[in-house]
Amino acid sequence: MAEIQPVRGWRYSPTLSADIDAVVSPLFDVVSVRQREALYQNPCNSIHLSVPRAEGEVPPHAAAAARLARWQAEGVLRQDGLPGIYVYYQYFRLPGEARERCRKGFIAHIRAYDWAENVVLRHENTLPAAVNDRAELLAALRFQSSATHGLYRDERFELEALMDEAILDPLCQTEEDYQGARDVLAVIQDASTIQRFQQVLASRQVILADGHHRYEGSLAYRQARELAAGPGAYSGREPWNYHLMYLTNAASDDLRILPTHRVLRELPGNLSDEELLTRLAVYFTVLPQAEAQDLPEVIAGRRWAFGLYLGGGAAYKLRLRPEVHAELSWDTTPEVKDLDLTVLHFFVLEKVLGIVGPDAQRAWPGVAYVRGLAECLQQVDRGEARAAFLTNEVTMTQVEAVCHSGAVMPAKSTFFFPKTLAGLLFTSLEDGANASAFDRYFQSVGSEA
């Protein structure tokens, strides 16, 4: 199934790596405007490559390419001499938990498979503008500044033992990143060990957890390079046939998905709170609750259950009437119809509010996606929103079921935590950029798992 290859990674110089916190950055689709402006102040921060801005008359992508050339010439970024699999551990705590968790994974090149090949599976749709931006940046840089996040399943946890050994000798580590995690990077350069990673992945599909736009950007870039080269003029081994991915084990208990709540900036037709509750009661059991802060606990583990906050302390538990579910008429798979978020989008956004269909709902500016409970409640209390619908998290089992069904989830269904960082490891897509005398050891590794 999935072909992975070791890479000769580009990393910050030893001096900059010693203070890696100063040069890493959040991913392009989660970094806030305020974070970007602060990070731009450091001329060596990776934000200049992952989310570039114009420099005078020079447009963003061209400015990023010029900066990259300077960094390489001046030794800000240096390429490792040997190919490797890069081990990446993230140590973190969930809110309210004393236990420190560790998400274990590794970074490598994976062949940029088209969706139709059914090797890399998606669970979200993408926005064409964002895909085009990522593809154009990739074409300008021929350099990957952040890894997407993929999931494979290995119930035997064979690779974890190999990674545990490598992480004892880290290349660099953060003290604490913007989300409170500690990030540690190490490398495996032993050929036989790398081959074992390849063998395990060769029998498995990969689910794309995070980075759909960047992955599709890589597909678009590969297709453009193929077209430019012409039929028969490329081998399939060129670096632009590959995509940088962080791979973690879907069987791990420390793979966490946090809920993303729906905050309504407006109610179509300027519905009153009373009218909204009346319409909801057609489909849901509506139960008033004493404390809005308790809503996550009230709905936890309950199928098709949601919290609703209307401000001023007005909190409700909503639960879909079971007999109503058969009315869910969207043309999708049973696995998608069973999701809480599908129920919310169909019965609340479409049936109650009149925003008909997934495409219209994705384009509707009246809904915002907010992760923190406190922020949801505060936005309503501050008058910035009319209502907050609180949801349970999607489970890994549901993600896998949807992906294998060939369908996609509603927008913003998953928030894998913690997010990976940009700037820990870069790879070049220039022809010959990753070549080494050891390539022959890694080109034809089959499955023995």
NULONU-509134 format. One record per residue (C-alpha): residue in one letter; z, y, x. Coordinates in steps of 0.05 Angstrom, whole numbers, padded with zeros to 5 digits, always signed. Example, Ala and Ser with C-alpha at 12.3 -4.5 7.8 and 13.67 -1.06 7.14 Angstrom:
2
A+00156-00090+00246;S+00143-00021+00273;
***
This chain:
449
M+00000+00000+00000;A+00025+00063+00036;E+00000+00074+00107;I+00046+00117+00150;Q+00036+00140+00222;P+00083+00168+00275;V+00070+00240+00296;R+00077+00282+00358;G+00119+00334+00324;W+00122+00408+00341;R+00192+00435+00343;Y+00228+00499+00363;S+00244+00508+00436;P+00312+00483+00460;T+00340+00554+00460;L+00320+00565+00387;S+00338+00494+00366;A+00409+00507+00391;D+00415+00557+00334;I+00369+00521+00285;D+00404+00554+00225;A+00371+00620+00244;V+00300+00594+00241;V+00297+00543+00184;S+00282+00566+00113;P+00282+00541+00041;L+00217+00511+00014;F+00164+00558-00012;D+00176+00542-00085;V+00252+00550-00084;V+00262+00609-00037;S+00282+00672-00075;V+00254+00741-00062;R+00320+00763-00034;Q+00323+00703+00013;R+00252+00716+00036;E+00265+00788+00053;A+00326+00770+00094;L+00290+00714+00131;Y+00230+00758+00148;Q+00277+00800+00191;N+00278+00744+00243;P+00210+00744+00277;C+00217+00670+00294;N+00239+00644+00226;S+00194+00590+00196;I+00187+00632+00132;H+00130+00668+00169;L+00089+00604+00167;S+00111+00573+00101;V+00111+00636+00058;P+00074+00687+00100;R+00067+00761+00083;A+00015+00811+00102;E+00024+00848+00168;G-00008+00917+00162;E-00081+00907+00144;V-00078+00832+00161;P-00073+00787+00099;P-00016+00736+00095;H-00053+00672+00116;A-00088+00706+00174;A-00023+00737+00197;A+00010+00669+00195;A-00046+00638+00237;A-00041+00694+00289;R+00035+00686+00292;L+00028+00610+00300;A-00020+00620+00359;R+00030+00667+00392;W+00088+00619+00381;Q+00050+00562+00413;A+00026+00604+00472;E+00095+00633+00485;G+00133+00567+00477;V+00170+00585+00413;L+00143+00520+00386;R+00132+00460+00432;Q+00100+00393+00419;D+00137+00329+00435;G+00103+00285+00487;L+00108+00218+00450;P+00094+00200+00378;G+00154+00184+00335;I+00186+00173+00268;Y+00235+00230+00256;V+00300+00211+00223;Y+00328+00265+00177;Y+00398+00260+00146;Q+00428+00310+00098;Y+00504+00310+00089;F+00527+00344+00025;R+00578+00348-00030;L+00565+00354-00104;P+00603+00407-00144;G+00672+00381-00161;E+00668+00323-00113;A+00710+00314-00050;R+00667+00258-00024;E+00615+00275+00028;R+00548+00241+00013;C+00491+00228+00061;R+00418+00223+00040;K+00382+00183+00093;G+00307+00188+00106;F+00252+00196+00156;I+00192+00241+00167;A+00123+00214+00183;H+00050+00224+00167;I+00026+00188+00105;R-00047+00180+00088;A-00067+00232+00036;Y-00083+00185-00021;D-00118+00210-00084;W-00076+00199-00147;A-00128+00149-00172;E-00113+00103-00113;N-00045+00090-00144;V-00008+00090-00078;V+00027+00158-00082;L+00050+00169-00154;R+00066+00236-00187;H+00113+00254-00243;E+00095+00327-00253;N+00032+00368-00266;T+00014+00425-00219;L-00009+00497-00226;P-00079+00507-00198;A-00062+00575-00167;A-00004+00546-00127;V-00046+00487-00104;N-00101+00534-00081;D-00052+00577-00043;R-00024+00517-00006;A-00094+00490+00010;E-00117+00558+00036;L-00055+00565+00079;L-00066+00495+00107;A-00138+00513+00123;A-00117+00576+00159;L-00061+00544+00200;R-00084+00471+00206;F-00009+00462+00213;Q+00044+00433+00166;S+00110+00471+00165;S+00150+00429+00115;A+00150+00357+00092;T+00144+00338+00019;H+00195+00287-00008;G+00172+00217-00025;L+00210+00156-00051;Y+00201+00083-00034;R+00245+00027-00059;D+00277-00023-00011;E+00335-00061-00042;R+00350-00093+00026;F+00361-00026+00060;E+00328-00052+00123;L+00307+00015+00152;E+00376+00048+00144;A+00405+00008+00202;L+00350+00032+00247;M+00360+00104+00225;D+00435+00100+00233;E+00427+00082+00306;A+00378+00139+00319;I+00419+00193+00284;L+00474+00183+00336;D+00430+00222+00385;P+00407+00282+00346;L+00353+00331+00367;C+00384+00387+00327;Q+00429+00400+00268;T+00448+00457+00222;E+00520+00478+00213;E+00509+00491+00138;D+00443+00508+00104;Y+00434+00555+00044;Q+00454+00500-00005;G+00516+00477+00033;A+00485+00416+00065;R+00487+00396+00139;D+00418+00375+00164;V+00410+00329+00224;L+00344+00310+00257;A+00333+00253+00307;V+00272+00214+00331;I+00252+00142+00341;Q+00198+00132+00394;D+00203+00057+00405;A+00136+00026+00387;S+00163-00039+00357;T+00214-00001+00314;I+00160+00046+00289;Q+00117-00013+00271;R+00174-00041+00229;F+00176+00024+00189;Q+00101+00017+00179;Q+00107-00055+00156;V+00161-00039+00104;L+00121+00018+00075;A+00056-00022+00076;S+00080-00064+00017;R+00104-00006-00025;Q+00082+00051-00069;V+00111+00120-00059;I+00136+00166-00115;L+00129+00239-00100;A+00196+00270-00114;D+00185+00341-00090;G+00123+00378-00065;H+00068+00364-00115;H+00033+00430-00099;R+00036+00419-00024;Y+00012+00347-00031;E-00047+00368-00075;G-00061+00423-00024;S-00068+00369+00029;L-00116+00330-00016;A-00158+00392-00026;Y-00159+00407+00048;R-00178+00336+00066;Q-00235+00337+00015;A-00260+00404+00044;R-00260+00375+00115;E-00297+00313+00092;L-00349+00356+00057;A-00358+00399+00119;A-00365+00339+00165;G-00415+00304+00122;P-00422+00230+00104;G-00407+00182+00162;A-00385+00239+00209;Y-00311+00224+00207;S-00270+00161+00221;G-00213+00169+00171;R-00164+00174+00229;E-00169+00249+00239;P-00102+00285+00229;W-00129+00321+00167;N-00130+00254+00131;Y-00054+00254+00132;H+00003+00291+00100;L+00074+00305+00126;M+00126+00270+00083;Y+00201+00258+00083;L+00213+00188+00056;T+00279+00164+00025;N+00301+00100-00008;A+00301+00103-00084;A+00354+00047-00084;S+00405+00092-00051;D+00465+00119-00090;D+00461+00184-00051;L+00393+00202-00080;R+00416+00255-00130;I+00377+00288-00187;L+00411+00349-00218;P+00396+00375-00289;T+00352+00435-00301;H+00372+00472-00364;R+00327+00513-00410;V+00345+00585-00422;L+00307+00622-00476;R+00293+00694-00459;E+00270+00706-00531;L+00264+00671-00597;P+00194+00675-00628;G+00194+00717-00691;N+00261+00745-00669;L+00299+00690-00704;S+00372+00703-00717;D+00424+00654-00691;E+00435+00630-00762;E+00361+00617-00774;L+00356+00579-00708;L+00415+00534-00727;T+00385+00522-00796;R+00319+00500-00766;L+00353+00456-00714;A+00393+00421-00768;V+00329+00391-00796;Y+00323+00348-00733;F+00392+00348-00701;T+00464+00337-00718;V+00495+00404-00701;L+00569+00404-00683;P+00607+00468-00663;Q+00648+00462-00599;A+00710+00500-00578;E+00690+00513-00505;A+00621+00525-00477;Q+00646+00503-00409;D+00658+00433-00437;L+00586+00423-00462;P+00562+00383-00401;E+00620+00334-00410;V+00609+00330-00485;I+00536+00309-00477;A+00544+00267-00413;G+00512+00198-00419;R+00491+00208-00491;R+00419+00196-00509;W+00379+00255-00537;A+00441+00300-00535;F+00441+00374-00514;G+00488+00432-00509;L+00471+00499-00542;Y+00502+00565-00525;L+00487+00628-00566;G+00535+00676-00534;G+00602+00704-00553;G+00633+00635-00546;A+00587+00603-00598;A+00575+00533-00570;Y+00545+00471-00603;K+00531+00399-00589;L+00462+00377-00613;R+00441+00305-00621;L+00374+00283-00648;R+00377+00244-00713;P+00351+00175-00691;E+00304+00166-00750;V+00269+00231-00731;H+00245+00208-00663;A+00185+00172-00694;E+00156+00240-00710;L+00146+00254-00636;S+00070+00255-00638;W+00049+00277-00568;D-00004+00232-00536;T+00038+00203-00480;T+00072+00139-00460;P+00135+00109-00491;E+00171+00122-00425;V+00158+00196-00431;K+00174+00199-00505;D+00242+00168-00491;L+00263+00225-00444;D+00315+00276-00467;L+00271+00332-00442;T+00211+00308-00481;V+00255+00308-00543;L+00278+00378-00527;H+00209+00405-00514;F+00178+00373-00576;F+00232+00383-00629;V+00260+00450-00604;L+00202+00487-00570;E+00146+00459-00615;K+00176+00442-00682;V+00232+00494-00686;L+00201+00552-00646;G+00127+00539-00657;I+00105+00535-00584;V+00056+00479-00594;G+00039+00430-00539;P+00059+00421-00466;D+00006+00469-00439;A+00028+00526-00484;Q+00101+00512-00467;R+00087+00514-00392;A+00052+00581-00400;W+00103+00612-00448;P+00143+00666-00411;G+00201+00660-00460;V+00232+00599-00426;A+00267+00599-00358;Y+00292+00540-00319;V+00363+00547-00293;R+00405+00496-00256;G+00476+00523-00258;L+00519+00520-00321;A+00554+00586-00305;E+00488+00622-00295;C+00462+00597-00362;L+00523+00621-00400;Q+00525+00688-00363;Q+00452+00703-00377;V+00465+00695-00452;D+00530+00735-00450;R+00496+00791-00411;G+00442+00795-00463;E+00387+00773-00415;A+00373+00711-00458;R+00381+00691-00530;A+00401+00619-00522;A+00415+00566-00469;F+00399+00492-00480;L+00439+00448-00433;T+00412+00380-00413;N+00433+00316-00378;E+00400+00297-00312;V+00340+00251-00310;T+00357+00185-00277;M+00319+00153-00219;T+00304+00094-00265;Q+00270+00141-00314;V+00230+00175-00258;E+00204+00107-00234;A+00188+00084-00305;V+00148+00147-00320;C+00110+00144-00254;H+00091+00071-00263;S+00069+00086-00335;G+00016+00134-00307;A+00043+00194-00345;V+00079+00258-00325;M+00144+00289-00347;P+00154+00357-00380;A+00154+00416-00332;K+00216+00423-00287;S+00246+00356-00306;T+00275+00338-00239;F+00314+00375-00185;F+00326+00328-00127;F+00386+00352-00087;P+00393+00374-00033;K+00325+00404-00018;T+00293+00392+00050;L+00284+00451+00097;A+00222+00482+00126;G+00222+00492+00201;L+00257+00430+00227;L+00192+00395+00244;F+00119+00417+00244;T+00055+00377+00253;S-00015+00398+00272;L-00078+00377+00235;E-00125+00397+00291;D-00171+00341+00314;G-00136+00303+00370;A-00071+00341+00360;N-00028+00278+00354;A-00068+00234+00401;S-00031+00195+00454;A-00041+00134+00497;F+00001+00095+00447;D-00042+00104+00386;R-00070+00034+00389;Y-00001+00006+00373;F+00002+00039+00305;Q-00068+00037+00275;S-00070-00031+00242;V+00000-00051+00222;G+00001-00096+00161;S+00057-00115+00114;E+00108-00167+00133;A+00162-00143+00085;
***
